[in-house]
Amino acid sequence: MRPETRLFFRRWLANPGQVASLYPSSDKLSDLIASKVLRSEEDFVLEVGAGTGSIGRALVRAGLPQNRLVMIELDEPMCAALREEFPESLVVAGDALRPSALIPQELKGRVTTCVSGLPILHYKLDRQRAFVEDVFSLMDASPRLVQYGNMPRPPIAHRPLNLSVRRLGFGWSGVVPHFIWEFSPA
Ligand SMILES: C[S@@+](CC[C@H](N)C(=O)[O-])C[C@H]1O[C@@H](n2cnc3c(N)ncnc32)[C@H](O)[C@@H]1O
């Protein structure tokens, strides 16, 4: 078992509700997500709920420089591992539901896409609204949130939040199906 998989499982045992998955996303799923997130050389990605770095690793494999990647993760031991593996990325320990309160002022407006592995399907509407509005406030042009999850329906209440939604892809992480969605202001 890879060290990051062991750490992920240990942190799930410590806090199953928060970690919300037994294992990190597989390389195959992460590469698929990265291919949907990245669009140009101008990409600057905010990842929320970064876990042990599966998606960040795939983004870097796909060509994103580490210094154009910011990761927010609530779990301290996972953050420590992320800082070691991604020394040029900004890794912030904290609650990603309000990322604008956690990232430095000079990065606001530079973010081109937020990718999220947060268990957002389980959040109440007001919480989803506050998160999405805050994420979009970090992006100057064409705000977009790429969210992945296990359900075959959009994990964010897009109609009441007046968002347009597109399914970007479908893949497997082990035996668990994942759907990849893009949300943007309607
Ligand atoms: C389903 S896991 C996904 C991990 C990783 N992105 C992956 O694909 O392997 C969700 C992650 O979000 C983190 N998380 C949950 N709620 C959070 C919050 N409010 N702020 C920051 N991270 C959070 C968990 O600790 C966990 O690492």
The ligand as an SDF file (V2000), in Angstrom:
LIG
                    3D

 27 29  0  0  0  0  0  0  0  0999 V2000
  -13.5580   12.6000   -0.3700 C   0  0  0  0  0  0  0  0  0  0  0  0
  -12.0550   13.2230    0.3140 S   0  0  0  0  0  0  0  0  0  0  0  0
  -11.2080   13.7020   -1.1980 C   0  0  0  0  0  0  0  0  0  0  0  0
   -9.7290   13.7830   -1.0230 C   0  0  0  0  0  0  0  0  0  0  0  0
   -8.9150   14.0060   -2.3020 C   0  0  0  0  0  0  0  0  0  0  0  0
   -9.3110   15.2270   -2.9630 N   0  0  0  0  0  0  0  0  0  0  0  0
   -9.0390   12.8510   -3.2440 C   0  0  0  0  0  0  0  0  0  0  0  0
   -9.7130   12.9670   -4.2790 O   0  0  0  0  0  0  0  0  0  0  0  0
   -8.4390   11.8060   -2.9340 O   0  0  0  0  0  0  0  0  0  0  0  0
  -12.6010   14.7870    1.0280 C   0  0  0  0  0  0  0  0  0  0  0  0
  -11.4800   15.5760    1.6450 C   0  0  0  0  0  0  0  0  0  0  0  0
  -12.0130   16.8560    2.0390 O   0  0  0  0  0  0  0  0  0  0  0  0
  -11.5390   17.1820    3.3220 C   0  0  0  0  0  0  0  0  0  0  0  0
  -12.5250   18.1070    3.9110 N   0  0  0  0  0  0  0  0  0  0  0  0
  -13.7900   17.8240    4.3320 C   0  0  0  0  0  0  0  0  0  0  0  0
  -14.4090   18.9440    4.7580 N   0  0  0  0  0  0  0  0  0  0  0  0
  -13.5140   19.9630    4.5970 C   0  0  0  0  0  0  0  0  0  0  0  0
  -13.5810   21.3580    4.8340 C   0  0  0  0  0  0  0  0  0  0  0  0
  -14.6810   21.9320    5.3290 N   0  0  0  0  0  0  0  0  0  0  0  0
  -12.4930   22.1020    4.5270 N   0  0  0  0  0  0  0  0  0  0  0  0
  -11.3570   21.5200    4.0200 C   0  0  0  0  0  0  0  0  0  0  0  0
  -11.2470   20.2050    3.7680 N   0  0  0  0  0  0  0  0  0  0  0  0
  -12.3100   19.4330    4.0530 C   0  0  0  0  0  0  0  0  0  0  0  0
  -11.4110   15.8620    4.0460 C   0  0  0  0  0  0  0  0  0  0  0  0
  -10.5240   15.9330    5.1520 O   0  0  0  0  0  0  0  0  0  0  0  0
  -10.9020   14.9700    2.9110 C   0  0  0  0  0  0  0  0  0  0  0  0
   -9.4970   14.9940    2.8410 O   0  0  0  0  0  0  0  0  0  0  0  0
  1  2  1  0
  2  3  1  0
  2 10  1  0
  3  4  1  0
  4  5  1  0
  5  6  1  0
  5  7  1  0
  7  8  2  0
  7  9  1  0
 10 11  1  0
 11 12  1  0
 11 26  1  0
 12 13  1  0
 13 14  1  0
 13 24  1  0
 14 15  1  0
 14 23  1  0
 15 16  2  0
 16 17  1  0
 17 18  1  0
 17 23  2  0
 18 19  1  0
 18 20  2  0
 20 21  1  0
 21 22  2  0
 22 23  1  0
 24 25  1  0
 24 26  1  0
 26 27  1  0
M  CHG  2   2   1   9  -1
M  END
$$$$
